[in-house]
Amino acid sequence: MVSYERQQAFQIREAEFSDLPHVMRINRICLPENYTYFFFESILRNYPKTFLVAEVDGNIAGYIMCRVERGFSKFDRLSFKKLGHVISIAVLPEYRRRGMGESLLESALKAMKGHYGCEEAYLEVRVSNIPALTLYRKLGFTVVKTARRYYIDGEDAYVMAKKL
């Protein structure tokens, strides 16, 4: 006998300041890189259109937080561009494999381009994080560089980017 768990619907919305303790909890559960409350708050204050949460039945199950930067293109080193930087994305383990991470990232990419006028998006990801690499490739990101010993534990990161 096979039983199927009912897939709960989720909604993506802009984060609010009252969401930050929930976002920080998800960050601590899911990722080894944790940030201070002030850091989360400053990103939300400055880039609210790309700081999003995923809600299931009124509970926050995932988030994405991004900022906008000016810097050299990840594809054409001699060109200066407006870049969307995906700082952090996480979904609680019990809500994974339901499209939530993909929806968060797609929504943030649309806001980067549509609201902030970004021309490219980029992120760093652990070379060992196969599920994340699979998602990012699915959404059109490519590896543009390897950042050696990027993480505090010494693991390398891929810098992945995509043109918007």
Order of alpha helices (4+ residues) and beta strands (2+ residues): beta-alpha-alpha-beta-beta-beta-alpha-beta-alpha-beta-beta
